[in-house]
Amino acid sequence: MSLVNSGASYEGRWDSDDACCGATAGACALNTKEDVFSPSVETPGINPSSLVMEETQGYDVEFDPPLESKYECPICLMALREPLQTPCGHRFCKACIIKSIRDAGPKCPVDNDLLLENQLFPDNFAKREILSLTVKCPSQDCAGRMELRNLEHHVAACAFASVECKLCQQAFKRSQLQRHVEDECPRRLVSCENCLTEMPYEERTRHDQTCPLAYVTCEYCQTDLARKQMADHYDMDCYKAPIPCTYSHFGCKEKMQRNDLARHLQEFTQAHMRMMAQTLRSVSSSFTPISNMAGVSLDPNQFEPAPSSFPVPSSLISTPHDSSQQIQSMKETIEQLEGRLVIQDHQIRELIAKMETQTVVVMDLKHTVRVLEDKLGGGGSAAVQWHLHMEDPQLQHSPKEPGGGAAGGHP
């Protein structure tokens, strides 16, 4: 059936349909015959297989005043979008009617008349009227009203429109989006104030716990240092950090604060020397000198284990080539300790001599105190009182002498 014939058949039903719809259908049927078959327009062409179906249905918006039924698509029950008219005088959304024909067959969904895709033609008159209708902004709290053709432009700038944050994919009002992105979004970028590394805000707490430049407090001396410096601080500088004795490899199991290490080394010098000597003997007995090893086969059973009370540290067990260096190092250390012992002996002798001298002085002072006490216990007490009397001007005019005698002048 051609578009001209379909237009004629439609005029036969003129009395039964709406006059405005009929006039529009006749005008479109006569004026757009060539356009319908042109492949350059949106409407279906002569080749249905080349038609690209649009998935968009009608306009789902609130009209003010309410939408008239003649502008409503019978399929989606919404305002007509890109309306197409059939030869039988019905209007449908472009996407709705094409989908209906392809799914339910070539028939009109309203009256079941035969309907092919190439019989559809655009209803531009209805399209202009629908786009001129007043609608309300779909955004909550927005009281804006505009023509339907301007709705998309209004929504794109509406402060109440719901927009999605590109960082966290949550929906917010457009007026609140900027504040959310700058101050509230958990995925907003922030910089570490210590190392200036950028990261999402939600990862900042975890970064602060591992940032090498963040300041942390030493648990022993309460000193604030960068985290990357704390390990060296514990190992070298912290005067309250617990450390093992320098001779822990030789068997000393004492632990003390770093500021107490020097005193410990001074007090236990002899004990440390004994430990080193015992270790030296154990190591020396475990190796054969290199000059005497020609033709000697090594038997693992010939090495005697170290005494159970003092195990040999694993760091001291090395190859015969290194043993001589270790022994020499131990000998030098022993010599240094012996020198320190000599110095300590001299210091002890000097202290003993000073103590004896101070003891003699103390004995002399005690003897003098006893003599003075004896004198004060007898007549010496009266002499002391008379001496006090002469030194105090107020007592010089006293009527009695010290000891109860009569008043008398005494130069």
C-alpha positions in Angstrom: 0.0 0.0 0.0 1.5 3.4 -1.0 1.5 6.5 1.2 -0.9 8.2 -1.2 -3.4 5.4 -1.0 -3.0 5.2 2.8 -3.7 8.9 2.9 -6.8 8.4 0.8 -8.0 5.6 3.0 -7.4 7.7 6.1 -9.6 10.5 4.6 -12.4 7.9 4.3 -12.4 7.7 8.1 -12.2 11.5 8.6 -15.6 11.7 10.2 -14.9 9.1 12.8 -11.5 10.5 14.0 -10.4 13.7 15.5 -10.4 16.5 12.9 -7.1 17.9 13.9 -5.4 14.6 13.8 -6.9 13.8 10.4 -5.7 17.1 9.0 -2.2 16.6 10.3 -2.1 13.0 9.0 -3.3 14.1 5.5 -0.8 16.9 5.3 2.1 14.7 6.5 1.1 11.9 4.1 1.1 14.3 1.1 4.1 16.5 2.0 6.5 13.9 3.4 6.1 11.1 0.9 9.6 11.5 -0.5 11.2 12.1 2.9 9.9 8.8 4.3 11.7 6.9 1.6 14.9 9.0 1.8 17.7 7.3 3.7 18.9 10.6 5.2 16.0 11.2 7.6 15.3 9.6 11.0 12.0 7.9 10.0 12.0 4.4 8.5 13.2 4.1 4.9 12.2 1.7 2.2 14.7 -0.9 3.6 13.5 -1.9 7.1 16.6 -3.9 7.8 18.7 -0.7 7.8 16.5 0.9 10.5 18.2 1.4 13.8 15.6 1.2 16.6 15.8 3.7 19.4 15.3 2.4 22.9 14.0 5.7 24.2 10.3 5.7 25.2 8.0 8.7 25.8 8.7 11.7 28.1 8.2 10.6 31.7 7.8 14.1 33.2 5.1 16.0 35.1 3.1 18.4 32.9 1.4 21.5 34.2 -1.4 21.4 33.3 -1.7 17.7 33.0 -1.0 16.0 29.6 -4.0 15.6 27.2 -4.7 12.1 26.2 -4.2 12.9 22.5 -0.5 13.4 23.2 -0.1 10.2 25.1 1.5 7.1 23.6 -1.0 4.1 23.8 2.0 1.8 24.3 4.2 3.4 27.0 1.4 5.7 28.3 3.8 8.7 28.4 4.1 11.8 26.3 4.9 11.1 22.7 8.6 11.3 21.9 9.4 11.6 18.2 5.8 10.8 17.4 4.9 8.7 14.3 1.5 8.4 12.9 -0.1 5.4 11.2 -2.4 5.3 8.2 -5.2 4.5 10.6 -4.7 7.8 12.4 -3.0 6.7 15.7 0.1 8.2 17.1 2.9 6.4 18.8 6.4 7.0 20.1 8.9 6.1 17.4 10.7 3.6 19.5 7.5 2.1 20.9 5.7 1.4 17.5 8.8 0.0 15.8 9.4 -2.4 18.7 5.7 -3.4 18.7 5.8 -4.2 14.9 9.0 -6.2 15.3 7.9 -8.1 18.3 4.1 -8.5 17.9 3.9 -8.4 14.1 2.9 -5.9 11.4 -0.3 -4.6 12.9 -1.5 -1.5 14.7 -1.6 -2.1 18.5 -4.9 -0.2 18.8 -7.1 -1.6 16.1 -5.0 -4.5 14.7 -5.1 -3.1 11.2 -2.2 -4.2 8.9 0.7 -1.9 9.6 4.2 -2.0 8.0 7.2 0.1 9.1 7.4 1.9 5.8 3.8 3.1 6.3 4.7 5.1 9.4 5.4 8.9 8.9 6.5 11.6 11.4 3.9 13.8 13.0 5.9 17.0 13.2 2.8 19.1 14.1 2.2 17.0 17.3 5.9 17.0 18.1 6.0 20.9 18.1 2.9 21.0 20.3 4.3 18.5 22.8 7.6 20.3 23.0 5.7 23.6 23.7 3.9 22.1 26.7 4.9 23.3 30.2 6.5 20.8 32.5 7.8 20.8 36.1 11.5 20.3 36.9 11.8 16.6 38.0 14.4 17.6 40.7 13.1 17.5 44.2 12.7 20.9 45.9 13.0 22.7 42.6 9.9 24.8 41.7 11.0 25.6 38.2 8.6 25.3 35.2 9.6 25.5 31.6 8.7 24.2 28.1 9.5 20.6 27.5 12.0 21.6 24.8 14.0 23.5 27.5 13.8 20.8 30.2 17.1 19.2 29.3 19.0 22.5 29.4 17.4 23.4 32.7 18.2 20.0 34.3 21.8 20.3 33.2 22.2 23.5 35.3 19.5 22.9 38.0 21.0 23.4 41.5 18.6 20.7 42.9 19.3 18.1 40.2 20.9 14.9 41.4 24.4 14.4 40.1 27.0 11.7 40.8 30.3 12.3 42.4 33.0 11.1 40.0 35.2 10.0 42.8 32.9 8.0 45.1 29.9 7.4 42.7 27.4 8.7 45.3 24.5 11.0 44.3 24.2 14.5 45.6 22.4 17.7 44.7 24.4 19.8 42.3 24.6 22.7 44.8 26.2 20.4 47.3 28.6 18.6 45.0 31.5 21.1 45.2 31.5 21.1 49.0 31.3 17.3 49.0 34.2 17.0 46.6 36.4 19.5 48.5 35.6 18.6 52.1 33.6 15.4 52.5 34.3 12.9 49.8 36.3 9.9 51.2 38.0 9.6 47.8 39.2 13.2 47.5 42.9 13.7 47.2 44.8 15.0 50.2 48.6 15.5 50.7 50.6 14.1 53.7 51.8 17.1 55.7 55.1 15.2 56.3 56.1 13.7 53.0 53.7 15.6 50.6 52.5 12.3 49.1 49.0 12.5 47.5 46.4 9.8 48.4 42.7 9.4 48.9 41.4 10.8 52.2 40.2 7.4 53.3 43.7 6.0 53.1 45.3 8.9 55.1 45.1 7.1 58.4 46.8 4.0 57.2 49.5 6.2 55.5 50.1 8.1 58.7 50.8 4.9 60.5 53.6 4.0 58.0 54.8 7.4 56.8 58.6 7.5 57.1 58.7 11.2 57.7 55.9 11.3 60.3 57.0 12.2 63.8 56.7 9.5 66.5 57.7 9.4 70.1 60.4 7.1 71.5 58.8 4.8 74.0 61.8 5.0 76.3 63.1 8.6 76.3 60.0 10.3 75.0 62.0 12.0 72.2 60.1 13.0 69.0 61.8 11.8 65.8 60.9 10.9 62.2 59.8 7.3 61.9 62.7 6.4 59.6 65.1 7.7 62.2 63.7 5.7 65.1 65.4 2.4 64.4 68.9 4.1 64.4 67.8 6.0 67.5 67.0 2.8 69.4 70.3 1.1 68.2 72.7 4.0 68.8 71.3 7.1 70.6 68.5 6.4 73.0 70.1 6.5 76.5 67.2 4.7 78.1 66.8 1.9 75.5 67.5 -1.5 76.9 70.6 -3.0 75.3 72.6 -6.2 75.9 76.1 -6.1 77.3 78.9 -5.6 74.8 80.2 -9.0 75.8 76.9 -10.8 75.3 78.6 -12.9 72.6 81.0 -14.1 75.3 78.3 -15.2 77.7 77.3 -12.0 79.6 73.5 -12.1 79.8 73.0 -8.7 81.5 70.7 -6.1 79.9 70.6 -2.5 81.0 69.8 1.0 79.8 72.4 2.5 77.4 73.5 5.1 79.9 74.3 2.3 82.4 76.5 0.4 80.0 79.7 2.2 80.9 79.2 1.5 84.6 78.4 -2.1 84.0 81.5 -2.6 81.9 83.6 -1.0 84.7 82.1 -3.0 87.5 82.3 -6.4 85.7 85.6 -6.0 83.9 87.1 -9.1 85.6 84.1 -11.2 84.8 84.2 -10.2 81.2 87.9 -11.1 81.0 87.2 -14.5 82.4 84.4 -15.0 79.8 86.7 -14.0 77.0 89.6 -16.1 78.2 87.3 -19.1 78.4 85.9 -18.5 74.9 89.5 -18.0 73.6 90.5 -21.3 75.1 87.5 -23.0 73.6 88.1 -21.6 70.1 91.9 -22.3 70.3 91.3 -25.9 71.1 88.9 -26.3 68.2 91.4 -25.3 65.5 94.8 -26.5 64.4 97.3 -23.9 63.3 97.6 -23.5 59.6 101.3 -24.1 59.6 100.8 -27.5 61.1 97.9 -28.6 58.9 100.0 -30.1 56.1 99.0 -33.7 55.7 96.5 -33.5 58.5 93.0 -34.9 57.8 90.2 -33.1 59.6 88.0 -35.3 61.6 84.7 -33.8 62.9 85.0 -35.9 66.1 88.3 -34.3 67.1 86.7 -31.0 68.0 85.8 -30.9 71.7 82.5 -29.1 72.4 82.6 -26.0 74.6 81.6 -26.4 78.2 77.8 -26.6 78.7 77.8 -23.8 81.1 79.3 -21.4 78.5 78.3 -22.3 74.9 80.5 -20.9 72.1 78.7 -18.3 70.1 78.0 -19.3 66.5 79.5 -16.1 65.3 82.9 -17.3 66.6 82.8 -20.5 64.6 84.6 -19.8 61.3 87.0 -21.3 58.9 90.7 -21.9 60.0 91.7 -19.0 57.8 89.7 -16.6 60.0 90.6 -18.1 63.4 94.0 -16.4 63.7 92.4 -13.0 63.1 89.8 -13.7 65.8 92.4 -14.9 68.2 94.5 -11.8 67.6 91.5 -9.6 68.1 90.6 -11.4 71.4 94.2 -11.0 72.6 94.1 -7.3 72.0 90.9 -6.9 73.8 92.3 -8.9 76.8 95.3 -6.6 76.8 93.1 -3.5 76.9 91.1 -5.0 79.7 94.2 -5.8 81.7 95.4 -2.2 81.2 92.0 -1.0 82.6 92.5 -3.4 85.5 95.9 -1.8 86.4 94.4 1.7 86.3 91.5 0.6 88.5 94.0 -1.0 91.0 95.8 2.3 91.2 92.6 4.2 91.7 91.5 1.8 94.4 94.9 2.2 96.3 94.5 6.0 96.2 91.0 5.7 97.5 92.2 3.5 100.3 94.9 6.0 101.3 92.5 8.8 101.3 90.1 6.8 103.4 92.9 6.1 106.0 93.8 9.8 106.1 90.2 10.8 106.6 89.8 8.2 109.3 92.7 9.7 111.3 91.2 13.2 110.9 87.8 11.9 112.1 89.5 10.2 115.2 91.2 13.5 116.1 87.9 15.4 115.8 86.2 12.9 118.0 88.9 13.3 120.7 88.6 17.1 120.6 84.8 16.8 121.0 85.2 14.6 124.1 87.7 17.0 125.6 85.3 19.9 125.1 82.4 17.9 126.5 84.4 17.2 129.7 85.2 20.9 130.1 81.6 21.9 129.6 80.5 19.4 132.1 82.6 21.0 135.0 83.5 24.7 135.5 83.9 25.2 131.9 80.1 25.7 131.6 80.2 28.8 133.8 83.0 30.2 131.8 81.0 29.7 128.6 78.0 31.4 130.1 80.2 34.4 131.3 81.6 34.7 127.8 78.1 34.8 126.4 77.1 37.4 129.0 80.0 39.7 127.9 79.1 39.4 124.2 75.5 40.5 124.8 75.2 44.3 125.6 71.8 43.8 127.3 73.3 41.4 129.8 76.2 43.6 130.8 73.9 45.6 133.2 72.6 42.5 134.9 72.7 42.8 138.8 74.3 39.4 139.1 77.4 37.8 137.9 77.3 34.6 136.1 77.1 31.7 138.5 74.9 33.8 141.0 77.6 36.3 142.4 77.0 40.0 143.2 77.1 42.5 140.4 80.4 44.0 139.7 82.2 45.8 137.0 84.3 43.8 134.6 86.1 45.5 131.8 
